[in-house]
């Protein structure tokens, strides 16, 4: 399994909008992508820091979703008034 981790920071006041956008826009589209396993949004309401984690079955599935993920990230940053994101890719080595 592979993970795309997106980290950004915005105004703490934008967290609720970020959560809404994730639930209403990102997750429905992500669920339709090949190899979808799960997605998470972690937030710090005090600092405005946010971390999104998208899990895909294979590296090929993760790569195939890259363009859609880039488009959704751009929308997310706009909606959440966040700074440009930092994106990293990881292999999930252990899952409990």
SEZADO-320881 format. One record per residue (C-alpha): residue number from 1; chain; x, y, z; residue in three letters. Coordinates in pm, whole numbers, plus 50000, padded with zeros to 5 digits. Layout:
<torvos>
+-----+------+-------+-------+-------+------+
! pos ! unit !  east ! north !    up ! code !
+-----+------+-------+-------+-------+------+
! NUM !    A !     X !     Y !     Z !  Ala !
...
+-----+------+-------+-------+-------+------+
</torvos>
This chain:
<torvos>
+-----+------+-------+-------+-------+------+
! pos ! unit !  east ! north !    up ! code !
+-----+------+-------+-------+-------+------+
!   1 !    A ! 50000 ! 50000 ! 50000 !  Unk !
!   2 !    A ! 50116 ! 50355 ! 49930 !  Unk !
!   3 !    A ! 50034 ! 50691 ! 50088 !  Unk !
!   4 !    A ! 50035 ! 51044 ! 49955 !  Unk !
!   5 !    A ! 50081 ! 51280 ! 50249 !  Unk !
!   6 !    A ! 49988 ! 51644 ! 50197 !  Unk !
!   7 !    A ! 50086 ! 51898 ! 50462 !  Unk !
!   8 !    A ! 49974 ! 52259 ! 50467 !  Unk !
!   9 !    A ! 49895 ! 52541 ! 50702 !  Unk !
!  10 !    A ! 49618 ! 52797 ! 50697 !  Unk !
!  11 !    A ! 49414 ! 53009 ! 50927 !  Unk !
!  12 !    A ! 49264 ! 52818 ! 51221 !  Unk !
!  13 !    A ! 48936 ! 52983 ! 51120 !  Unk !
!  14 !    A ! 48949 ! 52789 ! 50791 !  Unk !
!  15 !    A ! 48955 ! 52443 ! 50949 !  Unk !
!  16 !    A ! 48578 ! 52390 ! 50942 !  Unk !
!  17 !    A ! 48568 ! 52484 ! 50573 !  Unk !
!  18 !    A ! 48859 ! 52246 ! 50507 !  Unk !
!  19 !    A ! 48675 ! 51961 ! 50680 !  Unk !
!  20 !    A ! 48356 ! 52036 ! 50486 !  Unk !
!  21 !    A ! 48544 ! 52043 ! 50156 !  Unk !
!  22 !    A ! 48719 ! 51715 ! 50235 !  Unk !
!  23 !    A ! 48388 ! 51542 ! 50321 !  Unk !
!  24 !    A ! 48179 ! 51686 ! 50039 !  Unk !
!  25 !    A ! 48429 ! 51708 ! 49750 !  Unk !
!  26 !    A ! 48754 ! 51519 ! 49803 !  Unk !
!  27 !    A ! 48629 ! 51194 ! 49957 !  Unk !
!  28 !    A ! 48348 ! 51126 ! 49708 !  Unk !
!  29 !    A ! 48587 ! 51172 ! 49417 !  Unk !
!  30 !    A ! 48871 ! 50980 ! 49584 !  Unk !
!  31 !    A ! 48647 ! 50681 ! 49653 !  Unk !
!  32 !    A ! 48594 ! 50642 ! 49278 !  Unk !
!  33 !    A ! 48967 ! 50629 ! 49199 !  Unk !
!  34 !    A ! 49129 ! 50294 ! 49125 !  Unk !
!  35 !    A ! 49298 ! 50138 ! 49425 !  Unk !
!  36 !    A ! 49135 ! 50365 ! 49685 !  Unk !
!  37 !    A ! 49189 ! 50233 ! 50037 !  Unk !
!  38 !    A ! 49122 ! 50527 ! 50270 !  Unk !
!  39 !    A ! 49179 ! 50897 ! 50330 !  Unk !
!  40 !    A ! 49237 ! 51096 ! 50645 !  Unk !
!  41 !    A ! 49248 ! 51465 ! 50731 !  Unk !
!  42 !    A ! 49431 ! 51556 ! 51049 !  Unk !
!  43 !    A ! 49398 ! 51913 ! 51176 !  Unk !
!  44 !    A ! 49536 ! 52129 ! 51452 !  Unk !
!  45 !    A ! 49263 ! 52382 ! 51526 !  Unk !
!  46 !    A ! 49502 ! 52600 ! 51727 !  Unk !
!  47 !    A ! 49769 ! 52644 ! 51460 !  Unk !
!  48 !    A ! 49577 ! 52580 ! 51139 !  Unk !
!  49 !    A ! 49814 ! 52300 ! 51038 !  Unk !
!  50 !    A ! 49658 ! 52024 ! 50828 !  Unk !
!  51 !    A ! 49774 ! 51687 ! 50705 !  Unk !
!  52 !    A ! 49587 ! 51480 ! 50448 !  Unk !
!  53 !    A ! 49673 ! 51115 ! 50397 !  Unk !
!  54 !    A ! 49546 ! 50929 ! 50091 !  Unk !
!  55 !    A ! 49602 ! 50554 ! 50080 !  Unk !
!  56 !    A ! 49608 ! 50354 ! 49756 !  Unk !
!  57 !    A ! 49647 ! 49982 ! 49698 !  Unk !
!  58 !    A ! 49956 ! 50005 ! 49473 !  Unk !
!  59 !    A ! 50216 ! 50258 ! 49369 !  Unk !
!  60 !    A ! 50067 ! 50246 ! 49017 !  Unk !
!  61 !    A ! 49724 ! 50338 ! 49161 !  Unk !
!  62 !    A ! 49882 ! 50627 ! 49353 !  Unk !
!  63 !    A ! 50060 ! 50749 ! 49039 !  Unk !
!  64 !    A ! 49740 ! 50717 ! 48833 !  Unk !
!  65 !    A ! 49558 ! 50943 ! 49079 !  Unk !
!  66 !    A ! 49831 ! 51211 ! 49080 !  Unk !
!  67 !    A ! 49666 ! 51456 ! 48839 !  Unk !
!  68 !    A ! 49327 ! 51436 ! 49009 !  Unk !
!  69 !    A ! 49498 ! 51474 ! 49348 !  Unk !
!  70 !    A ! 49684 ! 51782 ! 49223 !  Unk !
!  71 !    A ! 49357 ! 51939 ! 49105 !  Unk !
!  72 !    A ! 49180 ! 51859 ! 49433 !  Unk !
!  73 !    A ! 49474 ! 51997 ! 49632 !  Unk !
!  74 !    A ! 49453 ! 52325 ! 49443 !  Unk !
!  75 !    A ! 49080 ! 52348 ! 49519 !  Unk !
!  76 !    A ! 49141 ! 52249 ! 49882 !  Unk !
!  77 !    A ! 49406 ! 52518 ! 49931 !  Unk !
!  78 !    A ! 49166 ! 52773 ! 49785 !  Unk !
!  79 !    A ! 48877 ! 52660 ! 50007 !  Unk !
!  80 !    A ! 49085 ! 52630 ! 50323 !  Unk !
!  81 !    A ! 49284 ! 52951 ! 50259 !  Unk !
!  82 !    A ! 49594 ! 52744 ! 50322 !  Unk !
!  83 !    A ! 49953 ! 52798 ! 50218 !  Unk !
!  84 !    A ! 50091 ! 52593 ! 49927 !  Unk !
!  85 !    A ! 50108 ! 52228 ! 50028 !  Unk !
!  86 !    A ! 50407 ! 52003 ! 50072 !  Unk !
!  87 !    A ! 50344 ! 51657 ! 49926 !  Unk !
!  88 !    A ! 50540 ! 51340 ! 50006 !  Unk !
!  89 !    A ! 50492 ! 50978 ! 49900 !  Unk !
!  90 !    A ! 50548 ! 50683 ! 50134 !  Unk !
!  91 !    A ! 50517 ! 50308 ! 50117 !  Unk !
!  92 !    A ! 50305 ! 50179 ! 50405 !  Unk !
!  93 !    A ! 50541 ! 49932 ! 50568 !  Unk !
!  94 !    A ! 50320 ! 49825 ! 50860 !  Unk !
!  95 !    A ! 49944 ! 49834 ! 50896 !  Unk !
!  96 !    A ! 49775 ! 49727 ! 51220 !  Unk !
+-----+------+-------+-------+-------+------+
</torvos>
